[in-house]
């Protein structure tokens, strides 16, 4: 899934801002703001689904 589609999916999942997205070991990981809190996330590269997210 292209980065722009991944960003759009994150924004529709409650993120108000995406700080960074990187490809790492076959998946996307990055940081963003969700509900006013900085979060780290891991995403499936094919579907853009959030595999995990934790507060930073």
N, C-alpha and C positions, 0 to 999 in steps of 0.2 A: 504494500500500500504506500503510495507517495506521501511524503512528509506533509504536504498541504492538506491532504485528506485526514491524516492522523491528527493534525492540529485542530481541524474542524470537529472531529469526533471528540477530542478532549474538551473543547469549548462547549459542546453540547452535553457533555457529561458533568458539567458543573465547574470546570476550570474557567477562571476569569482572565488568566494570563498564562502564557507558556514562556518560561524563561529560557529553556534549552531542551533540545532533543538530539540524542546521539544514537548511532547504531553500535551495539556492543554484543558480541558473541551471538549473533543471529536474532537479536531482538532490539527494540527501541527502549532506551531509558532516558530519563530527563527530569526536569524540575518545572514546577508551575505553581500558581496560586489557586487554591480551591477553598471556598468559604472563608476567605481572608487569611488563610494559613499557607505557608510555603510547604509544598509536598514534593516528595520524590516518587517517581512512578516507573513501572516496567510495562511494556506493551507488546502484544503479539504483532510481528511485522506484516503478517498477511491480512489480519482482520482489523487491527487497530484496537482490539479489546484490551482493557486494563487487566494485566496479570497480577499486579500488586501495587500498592501505594502506601507510603508511610510519611508521617509528618517529619519535617527536617528540623 
